[in-house]
C-alpha cells in the first residue's frame, strides 16, 4: 500500500500506520484525512491483520488540523447560502468518517503517541482502542482556541475516556495537558520514557493481543463499542446473539486444549472477505 502522507505496512498479524508529514508537524490536510480512512478500510479487509499500531514520524505526533489548507474548506464561492452550508455539512461528515474507519476496523488499534498531539490528534487517538504515550507528550483539545467547536469525534468519544468535568475544562480552555495528567484520568494506558519505548510497548501489547483468537478479539471490540452506545439491556441481548453465532468455534476447542496441555494455541486467520 502506497500513500502520500502515511507509511502503511504489516508483518504477520501486526500492521503499522505511521503519519508521515514530519516537515509539517504531521498537520492533517485533506489528503491525510482521506488516506487515514482508506488505510484502515484496507487493513480491515486483510484477514491476516489482527492488531494495528498507529504512530508518527518526526518530532511530534500531530499538530492537528492543517489550518492553512482548512481555510479553503470555509472559503465559500458565490451561490445559494443553504447549498453552500449543506456542502460544508457533507464535508465535515466525510472527515468524521475517516476517523470512524478506525473505530469500525475489526482489529484493535493501539496509538503510540509522542510530542504534540493537538486538536485533530485528540479526535484521531480517541477513535483508537488503546493509547500509549511517551513522557514528552502534550495534548490539547485546542479547537476552542481557533474559535471552532471540535467536530471530528473528541466531544463524542472522550466522554467515555475522561471524567466529565475534566473534559469540559480541557475542551473549554484549550489548555495543554501532559501525558502524566492524561494517564491520571485514564486517557492513556501507560507512559513510556520516549517515542521509541512507546512504540516498543505498543508492539508488546499488540503481540499479546495477536496471539489470541481473532474471532474473540474482534468480537470483544465489537461488543464493547456496541455497549458504549446502547443500554445494558440492549448490550446483553446483542452479546447473546453474537455468541449464539460464534461461541462454538474451533478456536474455543483449541484454547481449551491449550490450557489443559499448557501449550500455546495457534489460531487461523479470519475468512477473507474478498473470497
N, C-alpha and C positions, 0 to 999 in steps of 0.2 A: 504493500500500500504506500503510495507516494502522495505527500501533501506539501503544500507551500508553507504552512505555519505550524505543522506538527511533525514529530517523528513518531511513527507507529510501528511496532514490531511485536512478535510473540515467539517465545522459545518454550516449546512444550505447552503446558496448560496456563502459563502466566504471560499475559500481554502487557505491553507498556505503551502509554500515550504520553508524549513529552511536548509541552508547549515550547515552540521554537521561534520566538521573535525576541531574542535576548537584547538586540540593539535597540528595541523599542520597549524594553522592560516587560516584554510579553503582554503589552497592551492589546486588548481584544478588538480587532477590526472585523468587518463583515466576513472576510474570508475565514478568519479563525473561528468565528461562531459557526459558520456553515460546516467547516471541516470537523469541528468537535462533534456535531450531530452525525455527520457521515461516518466518522471513525467508530463511534460507539455502536451505531447501527450495523456496520460491517462486522465488528467484533462479536456482536450479539448473534450474528448468523454463523459464526465459526464454532462448530461443535467441540473443537479441541480446547477452546479458551474457557478456563474455569474461574480465573480471577484477573482483574485489570488493575494496574498501578498507574496513577496519574501524577506526573511530576513536571518540572520545568527546567529549562536551561537558563544559564546566566545568573546574575546576582539576585534576582527577585522572582518569585513565583508568578505574580502578575500585578501590574499597576492598575488593573481594572479596565474599564471601557476606554477605547481609543477616542478621546474627546475630539480630536481633530477630524476624524472620519465621521463621528456621530453627528457632527454639525450638519452633514449632508442629509441625515435622516430627518432632521427638523426643518430643512430648507424647502418649504412648500413652494411649488410652482403655482402660477396663477390657475385658478379653477374653482369649482364649487367647494366651499369650505367643508361641507359634510363629507364629500367624496375624499378629500384630502385626509380628513381625520379617520375615515373608515380604512383608508390605506395604511395610515400610521398604526392603527389598532392591529391590522393584519401583520404588519412588520414586527410589532412587539411580540405578538403571539408566535411568530416564526422564530424569533430569538429565544423565547422561552422554550420552544420545542427542542432546540439544540442542547439545552441542559437537561431537559426531561428525558432525552435519549439515554443519559447516564443512569437515571433512576429506573428507567424501563428495561435497561440491559439486564438479562438474567444473571450474568456473572457479577459478583460483588466487586465494587470499585473502591480502592484504597488511595486516598490522596496523600502524597508526601510533599509537604509544604515548607518553603523557606523564604527568608527575606520578607518583602512586602506582599501581602495578599489583600488587596483593596477592592472595594466596590463589587464589580462583577466577579472578582475572585471568591468572594463570600458566596455569591449565587452559585458559582461553579462547584465549590467544595461542599456546600450544603447539600447538593444533589448526590454527592458520593456517600458511600455506606460507612466508611471509617476515615479518620483524618489523623495523620501523624505529622507533628510539626518539629522543625529544627528550633533550637533555643533562640535563634535570632529573629524568628518570625514576628511580624507586626501585622495585625489585622485591623480593618476598619470598614464599617458599613457607611461608606462615605458619600452616598448619593445625595444626602441632605445638604452636604457642603457645596454641591453644584446645583442646588435648587431642583432636585429630581426626587420623586418617590421611587424607591427601589422596586423594580417591576419584573425581575427575572428569577425570582424564587426565594430570595432571602427572607422576606416578610411572611412567606407561606411555609417554608421548611424550617427555618430557625426556631420558631416557637416550640418545636419538638426537640431542639438541640440546646437551647439556652433558657434559663428562667425568664418568666415574662417581664418582670420589672427591669432586669438587666438588659434584655433585648431592646426594650423601649428606650432605655438610656442610651445604648450604643447606636441605635438607629436614629434617635432624635438629636444626639450631639455630634455624631460622625467622628468621635474621637478614636485614636488608635488604642488597641489593647494587645497585650503581649501574649506569647504562647503560654506563659505561666498562668495568666488570668483566664485564657481560653480553656486550659486544662482544668482549672479550679471549677469552672462552670460545666465541664463535661463536653465542650465543643470539640476538643481533640482527645484522641485515645491515649496518646503518650507524647512526651517531649524527648527529642534526641539532641545530642551535642551540636550537630551541624547537618548540612544538607545530605552529605554522604551517608551519615549514620541514619538519617530519617529514611532514605531510600533503602538502605540495608534492612532496617526494621520493617519497612513495608514488604520487602521481599520475604522476610522470615514469616510474617503474618500470612502473606499470600501462599507460601508453600504449605503452611499448615492447613489452610482452607482448601487448597487444590488437592490435598491428599484425601479429602472426604468425598463421599458420594455426591456427584454433581446433581443428581436428582434431589437429594436432601438439601444441598446448598442453595440451588436456585429456588426450590420450593420455600425454604425458610425466608429468603429475601422477599419473595412474592407475598408470603403470608404477613410478614412484618409491615410491609408497605401498605397492604390492604387494611391491617388493623389500625394503622395510624389514621386512616381516612374514614373509618367506619366505627359503628358501635361495637361493644364487646359481644353482644348477641350476634350481630352480623358476622363478626370475625370468627366466632366459634362455629357458626354454620358453614362459613367459607372453608375453614380448615378441615372440617368433617368431610365436605365434598371433595376437597383436594386429596386428602389421604385415602378416601374410598377409591380413588382412581389410581393412586401411585404407591400406596403403602406396601403392597405385596410385590415388590420389585426384586430382581436378582441381587440388587445392592444390599437389601436387608439381609438376605441369606449370607452374602459374603461378609458383611460387617459382623454378623453374629458369630460366624465361624472363626473370624479373625480374633475376636475377643476370647473365645474358648481356647484357641490354639496359641494365643499370644503372638500371632503373626500379623503382618501388615497386609491389609486388603488392597487389591488393585481393582479399581472401578473403570468401566468402559465410559467413553465419551458419550455425550447425549447424541441423539439422532441428528443427522444433517438435515436441516430444514429444506435444503435445495434438492433433496433426492426423494 
